[in-house]
Amino acid sequence: MDAHFERRLRFSMNGQSSLQSLSPFKSPFQSPVKTSDRFIPFRSSIATSDLHYQITTSSSPNQQCPSPSSSASITTSPNKKRKYEQNQIGLGSGITANEPDLAIYRQLLQNTLLNTNVDSILKISDVQNTNQENYKIVTPKKCLINKENSSVLSSSSSTPIFRYSERAENCVPTSTLINKHHFTHSPLSNASVHLLYSPKKSIRRIPKVPYKVLDAPDLHDDFYLNLIDWSSSNVLSVGLGACVYLCNAQTNNVQLLCDLTHTQVPTGSNNQSSIVSSDTVTSVAWADWSNILAVGTNRGHVHIYDVTTQKRLQSICKHTSRVGTLAWNDWTLCSGSRDRSIMEHEIRQQSTTHIFHGHTQEVCGLKWSPDKSILASGGNDNRLFLWSKSQPAQPLHSFDDHLAAVKAIAWSPHQHGLMASGGGTADRHIRFRSSLTCQTLSVCDTGSQVCQLVWSKNSPNELASTHGYSQNQIVVWKYPTMQPLAKLLGHQQRVLYLAMSPDGESIVTGAGDETLRFWNVFAKAKCVRNPDSKLNGLNRMR
């Protein structure tokens, strides 16, 4: 056999290239790699940079450290670095760990090697911040040390890793906390034992995929409309073209409430009915009680329906153009129209009580405060007005800092007077204001058109926003830092419509792609026991 062919055959059998040079000090045949399931952590790894060693700059003449020029700088991505660290500490093959577990493991090493004595998970971040401020983090380097001078590494303040003591018989702990008496032969300190048994903070993960998707044909792709609303009885109302549909979110039953293709409205002083050829739905809003629904139309009419009997109670024909937004306040209903006016209707008396004049273009956003005392209105004139229920003649205050139409308005149910407003494509900002001081508290640049806003009922520091051009996404924010907790993608066009479930856990979004998507984004409500309840038997005990 040819010697050159035999040499290439040997290289191919060992998975090597024939172009590599054969070293005279290395056998061409590699021994098989032995794997083990034993967990042996390596202390000489890149992860030791997180231990915050305080190394003195003075070097001993007996120590010979390699020069900095000999160590090449390696630039890796954070993901690759994290994988490399996990491989070095034994988590690379067959063993997986998340970030909190790795943080606890690193802190155990610090407690054992550096005597940091951190006994709680909540203190880990504080210690790391303190070390970053007070110490200069230096990556330890391997040094050549003579055996005679090996005592240089030992310090008077250092403690041995393993501690041996006699077993104490019938030892009664002085406290109920976990102490060294529970771990007699354990090399861990008291702080490390408490760290292992300290409760972990549960991390709430927001699903990135909707739990339900419904088709919504003829759902208008119009920024100035409000076509979905969720009632307190868990019924979703959707305006599709000339029809209004009711969807029970629990049973998924869908029924038609009304069809405005051929509708009758009263005209004149004698309340005679005339047939209108066609009309379309532009806004829907549930009353505070669950069986009354208001429907705004393109012709400027407002119809009030009783969903229990599926009958129209009355029709209001005061506006001269389409009604794009509606807001209930007990027995009164406010409607905003393209004719630049806001009308307040008394449903029981069937009359218009007040007319708010202030906007110079179409009114596209209306929201009452939680105490029903202040009405916030936004329009296409880039202005936001605050109206008082007791003094409707003049607005309390007007904000002119938005650069586009103001449709997204939301009041915080947890902090009195706190509200948020979002601007259109040219603005892209969410601005937080106080109705008590009439001042802007903070501003957040979202990077895309803000279509809708809603505060969480259960969490006082969370809110969700839907966006249009150009990201078409839903973002859950942490207030007041405004850090995004989750970004939800799925809609192919602008996410124009938003409503929240009565329990405050889910939201439904609608877009121009004619789909409705249900998301579980907010935390569950905390269970609050009523001490005066008759079901509470302990309340009657003496």
C-alpha positions in Angstrom: 0.0 0.0 0.0 1.2 3.5 -0.8 2.6 5.2 2.3 1.0 8.6 1.4 -2.4 6.9 0.9 -2.1 5.0 4.2 -1.3 8.3 6.0 -4.4 10.0 4.6 -6.5 7.0 5.5 -5.4 7.3 9.1 -6.2 11.0 9.2 -9.7 10.4 7.8 -10.4 7.6 10.3 -9.5 10.1 13.2 -11.7 12.9 11.8 -8.7 15.1 10.9 -7.7 16.8 7.7 -4.9 15.6 5.6 -3.6 19.1 5.2 -2.7 19.3 8.9 0.8 18.7 9.9 1.6 15.7 12.0 3.4 16.7 15.2 6.2 14.3 16.2 5.1 14.6 19.9 1.5 13.6 19.3 0.1 10.2 18.3 -2.0 10.2 15.1 -4.5 8.0 16.8 -6.7 9.8 19.5 -7.9 8.0 22.6 -11.6 7.8 23.1 -13.1 10.7 25.2 -14.4 9.5 28.5 -17.6 11.1 29.8 -18.8 11.2 33.4 -21.9 12.2 35.2 -20.0 13.5 38.2 -20.5 17.2 38.9 -17.0 18.7 39.5 -16.9 22.5 39.4 -13.9 24.2 37.9 -12.8 27.3 39.8 -10.4 28.4 37.1 -13.0 29.6 34.6 -14.2 32.8 33.2 -17.1 32.7 35.7 -14.5 33.6 38.4 -14.6 37.2 37.1 -18.0 37.4 38.9 -16.5 36.5 42.3 -15.0 40.1 42.6 -11.5 39.2 43.8 -9.6 42.1 45.4 -6.1 41.5 44.1 -3.2 43.7 45.2 -1.0 45.2 42.6 2.2 44.3 44.4 3.7 41.1 43.2 6.2 38.9 44.9 9.6 38.3 43.3 9.0 34.5 43.5 5.8 34.8 41.4 6.1 34.7 37.7 2.9 35.7 36.0 2.4 35.7 32.3 2.5 39.1 30.6 -0.7 40.6 29.4 0.5 40.4 25.8 0.6 36.7 26.0 -3.2 36.4 26.7 -5.2 37.1 23.6 -8.4 39.1 24.1 -11.5 37.1 23.1 -14.7 38.8 22.2 -17.8 36.7 22.5 -21.5 37.3 22.5 -23.4 37.2 25.9 -25.1 33.9 24.9 -21.8 32.2 24.0 -20.2 33.5 27.2 -23.1 32.2 29.3 -22.8 28.7 27.6 -19.1 28.7 28.1 -19.5 29.5 31.8 -22.1 26.8 32.2 -19.7 24.3 30.6 -16.9 25.3 32.9 -19.0 24.8 36.1 -20.5 21.5 34.9 -23.8 22.6 33.4 -23.0 22.1 29.8 -23.8 18.5 29.2 -26.9 16.9 30.5 -27.5 19.4 33.3 -29.5 22.6 32.8 -29.9 25.6 35.0 -31.7 28.9 34.8 -30.3 32.3 35.7 -31.5 32.3 39.4 -29.9 28.9 40.0 -26.6 30.2 38.5 -26.8 33.3 40.7 -27.3 31.2 43.8 -24.4 28.9 42.8 -22.1 31.8 42.3 -23.1 33.3 45.6 -22.4 30.0 47.4 -18.9 30.1 46.0 -18.5 33.7 47.2 -19.7 32.7 50.7 -17.3 29.8 50.9 -14.2 31.4 49.3 -14.6 35.1 50.1 -16.8 35.0 53.3 -19.4 37.4 51.9 -22.0 35.8 54.3 -25.0 36.5 52.1 -28.0 34.6 53.5 -30.9 35.7 51.3 -31.6 35.7 47.6 -32.8 39.2 47.7 -29.4 40.4 48.9 -27.5 39.0 45.9 -28.1 42.0 43.7 -27.2 44.4 46.5 -23.9 42.7 47.1 -23.1 42.7 43.5 -23.8 46.4 43.2 -21.7 47.2 46.2 -18.8 45.2 44.9 -19.0 46.9 41.6 -18.8 50.3 43.3 -16.2 49.6 45.9 -13.9 47.1 44.2 -12.0 46.9 41.0 -13.0 43.6 39.3 -9.9 41.8 38.1 -9.8 38.5 36.4 -7.4 36.2 38.2 -4.5 34.9 36.2 -2.6 31.6 36.6 0.8 32.3 38.2 3.8 30.1 38.6 4.6 29.8 42.3 7.5 27.9 44.0 6.5 25.2 46.4 8.6 26.8 49.2 6.7 30.1 48.8 3.2 28.6 48.4 2.1 30.3 51.6 1.8 33.5 49.8 -1.7 32.6 48.7 -2.8 31.9 52.2 -4.2 34.8 54.2 -4.7 35.3 57.9 -8.4 36.2 57.4 -9.1 33.2 55.2 -11.0 30.2 56.6 -10.7 26.6 55.4 -13.3 25.3 53.1 -13.9 22.1 55.1 -14.5 22.4 58.8 -14.5 19.4 61.2 -16.1 19.3 64.6 -17.4 16.7 67.0 -21.0 15.8 66.8 -23.1 17.4 69.5 -25.5 15.0 71.2 -29.0 16.2 72.0 -28.4 19.6 70.6 -31.4 21.9 70.8 -31.3 24.8 68.4 -31.8 28.2 70.0 -33.9 29.5 67.2 -36.4 28.1 64.7 -34.2 29.1 61.8 -32.0 26.7 60.0 -28.5 26.7 61.5 -25.3 24.7 61.6 -26.8 22.1 63.9 -28.9 20.8 61.1 -25.8 20.3 58.9 -23.2 19.0 61.3 -20.9 17.5 58.6 -21.7 20.1 55.9 -18.8 22.4 54.8 -21.4 25.2 54.2 -21.6 28.2 56.5 -24.8 29.4 58.2 -25.2 32.1 55.5 -25.0 29.6 52.7 -27.5 27.3 54.4 -30.0 30.2 54.8 -29.3 31.1 51.2 -30.3 27.7 50.0 -33.5 27.6 52.0 -34.5 31.2 51.4 -37.7 31.5 49.4 -37.4 32.2 45.7 -39.3 35.0 44.1 -41.7 33.6 41.5 -41.2 35.1 38.1 -44.4 35.7 36.1 -44.0 34.8 32.5 -46.3 36.4 30.0 -47.3 34.0 27.1 -46.2 35.3 23.7 -48.9 33.4 21.9 -52.7 34.2 22.1 -54.8 31.6 23.7 -57.7 32.2 21.2 -58.0 33.7 17.7 -61.3 34.7 16.1 -62.0 35.8 12.6 -63.6 39.3 12.3 -64.6 39.9 8.7 -65.4 43.5 7.8 -63.5 44.9 10.8 -62.7 48.4 9.7 -59.0 49.5 9.5 -59.8 53.0 10.8 -57.7 54.7 13.5 -60.6 56.9 14.7 -63.1 54.1 15.5 -63.7 52.1 18.6 -65.4 48.8 17.6 -64.9 46.4 20.4 -65.8 46.4 24.1 -65.9 43.8 26.9 -68.8 43.9 29.4 -68.8 43.0 33.1 -70.8 39.9 32.3 -68.0 38.5 30.1 -69.7 39.3 26.8 -67.7 40.8 24.0 -69.4 43.2 21.6 -67.8 43.7 18.1 -68.9 46.0 15.3 -68.4 44.4 11.9 -69.6 46.6 9.0 -73.3 47.3 9.6 -73.8 44.6 12.2 -73.0 44.2 15.9 -72.2 40.8 17.2 -72.1 39.5 20.8 -69.6 36.8 21.8 -69.8 35.1 25.1 -66.1 34.7 26.2 -66.9 31.7 28.3 -69.1 29.6 26.1 -67.9 31.1 22.7 -71.5 31.5 21.6 -71.9 34.3 19.0 -75.2 36.0 18.2 -76.3 38.9 16.1 -77.6 41.9 18.0 -78.5 44.3 15.2 -78.1 45.0 11.5 -78.1 48.6 10.4 -78.4 47.8 6.7 -82.1 48.9 6.8 -82.7 50.7 10.1 -85.5 53.1 11.3 -84.8 56.2 13.2 -87.2 58.9 14.5 -87.2 62.2 12.5 -89.1 65.4 13.3 -90.9 66.6 16.4 -93.7 63.9 16.1 -91.1 61.1 16.5 -92.2 59.5 13.2 -89.9 56.8 11.9 -88.3 56.9 8.5 -86.2 54.1 6.8 -82.6 54.9 6.3 -81.1 53.0 3.4 -77.8 51.9 5.0 -75.5 52.7 7.9 -72.4 51.3 9.5 -71.2 50.8 13.0 -68.4 53.2 14.2 -68.3 52.7 18.0 -69.7 50.4 20.7 -69.7 50.8 24.5 -71.2 48.8 27.4 -72.9 50.6 30.3 -71.8 50.1 33.9 -74.6 47.5 34.2 -74.1 44.7 31.8 -77.3 44.5 29.7 -77.2 48.0 28.1 -75.1 48.6 25.0 -74.6 51.9 23.1 -73.9 51.8 19.3 -72.6 54.8 17.4 -73.0 54.9 13.6 -71.5 56.6 10.6 -74.6 58.9 10.1 -74.1 60.4 13.6 -76.8 58.3 15.4 -76.5 56.7 18.8 -78.7 53.6 19.4 -79.3 52.1 22.9 -80.0 48.4 23.0 -81.1 46.0 25.7 -79.1 42.9 25.0 -81.3 40.7 27.2 -84.4 41.3 25.1 -82.3 42.3 22.0 -84.5 45.4 21.5 -83.6 49.0 20.8 -84.6 51.2 23.6 -84.0 54.6 22.0 -82.1 56.4 19.3 -80.3 59.8 19.6 -79.9 61.7 16.4 -78.0 64.9 17.5 -74.7 64.7 15.7 -74.2 65.7 12.1 -71.3 63.3 11.4 -70.1 59.9 12.5 -69.8 59.0 16.2 -66.3 57.5 16.8 -66.2 57.2 20.6 -68.6 56.6 23.5 -68.2 56.8 27.3 -70.7 55.9 30.0 -71.1 57.6 33.4 -73.9 55.9 35.3 -77.2 56.9 33.5 -75.5 59.5 31.2 -73.7 58.7 27.9 -71.1 61.0 26.3 -70.5 60.7 22.5 -67.7 62.2 20.5 -68.2 62.9 16.8 -66.4 64.1 13.7 -68.5 67.3 14.0 -66.0 68.3 16.7 -68.6 68.2 19.6 -69.1 66.1 22.7 -72.6 65.6 23.8 -73.8 64.3 27.2 -77.1 62.4 27.0 -79.4 61.5 29.9 -80.8 58.1 29.0 -83.7 58.1 31.5 -85.0 61.5 30.5 -84.0 60.9 26.8 -82.5 64.4 26.5 -79.2 66.0 25.9 -77.9 67.8 29.0 -74.6 69.3 28.0 -72.5 70.0 24.9 -68.7 70.3 25.2 -67.0 72.6 22.7 -63.3 72.8 22.4 -61.9 70.5 19.8 -61.3 71.9 16.3 -61.2 68.4 14.6 -62.8 65.0 15.1 -63.1 63.7 18.6 -61.6 60.1 18.7 -61.0 59.4 22.4 -63.3 59.7 25.5 -62.6 58.3 29.0 -64.2 59.1 32.4 -62.0 59.0 35.5 -62.6 56.1 38.0 -64.5 58.4 40.3 -66.6 59.7 37.4 -65.8 63.3 38.1 -63.5 64.2 35.2 -63.8 63.5 31.5 -60.7 63.3 29.3 -61.2 63.8 25.6 -58.7 63.5 22.7 -59.0 64.6 19.1 -57.4 64.8 15.7 -56.3 68.3 16.6 -53.5 66.8 18.7 -55.1 68.2 21.9 -56.2 66.6 25.2 -58.9 68.2 27.3 -60.0 67.6 30.9 -63.7 68.4 31.6 -65.4 68.6 34.9 -68.8 67.1 35.4 -69.9 70.0 37.5 -68.6 72.8 35.2 -68.9 71.6 31.6 -68.8 75.0 30.0 -65.0 75.4 30.0 -62.3 72.7 30.2 -60.3 72.4 33.3 -57.1 72.1 31.4 -55.8 71.4 27.9 -52.5 69.7 26.9 -51.0 70.6 23.6 -47.7 68.6 23.7 -48.8 65.7 21.4 -47.7 65.9 17.8 -50.5 63.7 16.4 -54.1 62.6 17.0 -54.8 61.6 20.6 -57.0 58.4 20.7 -55.4 56.3 23.4 -56.5 57.5 26.9 -56.4 55.5 30.1 -57.0 56.4 33.8 -55.1 54.5 36.5 -57.6 52.7 38.8 -55.0 52.6 41.6 -53.5 56.1 41.8 -56.0 59.0 42.0 -55.6 61.5 39.2 -53.0 59.6 37.2 -53.8 59.1 33.5 -51.9 58.2 30.3 -52.4 59.4 26.8 -50.8 58.2 23.5 -50.2 60.0 20.2 -50.4 58.8 16.6 -47.8 58.2 14.0 -46.1 61.6 14.1 -45.9 61.5 18.0 -45.3 57.9 19.1 -45.1 58.9 22.8 -47.0 57.9 25.9 -47.4 60.8 28.3 -48.3 60.4 32.0 -50.2 63.3 33.6 -51.8 64.2 36.9 -55.3 65.7 36.8 -54.7 67.1 40.3 -51.8 69.3 39.3 -52.5 69.4 35.6 -48.9 68.6 34.9 -47.1 66.1 32.7 -45.2 63.6 35.0 -43.2 61.6 32.4 -42.9 60.8 28.7 -42.0 57.5 27.1 -41.0 57.1 23.4 -42.6 53.9 22.1 -41.2 54.1 18.5 -44.5 53.5 16.8 -48.1 54.8 16.6 -50.0 54.4 19.9 -53.5 53.2 19.2 -54.9 52.1 22.6 -54.0 52.0 26.3 -55.3 50.1 29.3 -54.2 49.9 32.9 -54.1 46.6 34.8 -56.9 46.2 37.4 -54.8 43.9 39.6 -51.3 45.3 39.3 -50.9 49.0 40.1 -47.6 49.3 38.1 -48.5 47.6 34.8 -50.3 48.8 31.6 -50.6 47.6 28.1 -50.5 49.5 24.8 -51.3 48.6 21.2 -49.3 50.0 18.3 -49.7 50.6 14.6 -47.2 52.0 12.2 -44.7 50.5 12.0 -44.3 47.6 14.5 -48.0 46.4 14.9 -47.4 44.9 18.3 -48.8 44.8 21.9 -46.4 45.9 24.7 -46.8 45.3 28.4 -45.0 48.1 30.4 -43.7 48.4 33.9 -44.7 51.7 35.4 -43.0 54.1 36.2 -39.7 52.8 34.8 -41.5 52.0 31.5 -39.5 48.9 30.9 -41.2 46.5 28.5 -42.2 43.3 30.3 -43.4 41.6 27.0 -43.8 42.4 23.4 -46.6 40.4 21.7 -46.5 39.9 17.9 -49.1 38.2 15.7 -51.2 40.9 14.0 -50.3 41.7 10.4 -51.7 45.2 10.5 -52.3 48.0 12.9 -53.6 46.9 16.3 -56.4 49.5 16.5 -58.8 48.1 19.1 -58.3 46.9 22.7 -60.6 45.8 25.5 -59.9 44.1 28.9 -61.7 41.2 30.5 -63.8 41.8 33.6 -61.4 39.8 35.8 -58.5 42.0 34.6 -56.3 39.1 33.5 -56.9 39.0 29.7 -57.1 41.5 26.9 -58.5 41.2 23.4 -57.0 43.1 20.4 -58.4 43.7 17.0 -56.6 44.8 13.9 -57.1 45.6 10.2 -56.1 42.0 9.4 -59.7 41.1 10.5 -58.7 39.0 13.5 -59.4 39.2 17.2 -56.7 37.8 19.4 -57.0 37.0 23.1 -53.9 37.4 25.3 -53.3 36.5 29.0 -51.0 39.4 30.0 -51.9 40.6 33.5 -51.6 39.0 36.9 -54.5 37.4 38.7 -56.4 39.4 41.4 -55.3 38.8 44.9 -58.0 37.0 47.0 -59.2 39.3 49.7 -61.3 37.7 52.4 -64.4 39.6 53.7 -64.3 39.5 57.5 -68.0 40.3 57.7 -69.0 37.4 55.5 -71.5 34.9 57.0 -69.4 32.1 55.6 -66.5 33.0 57.8 -67.2 30.8 60.8 -64.1 32.1 62.7 -65.7 35.6 62.9 -68.4 34.3 65.2 -66.1 32.5 67.6 -65.2 34.0 70.9 
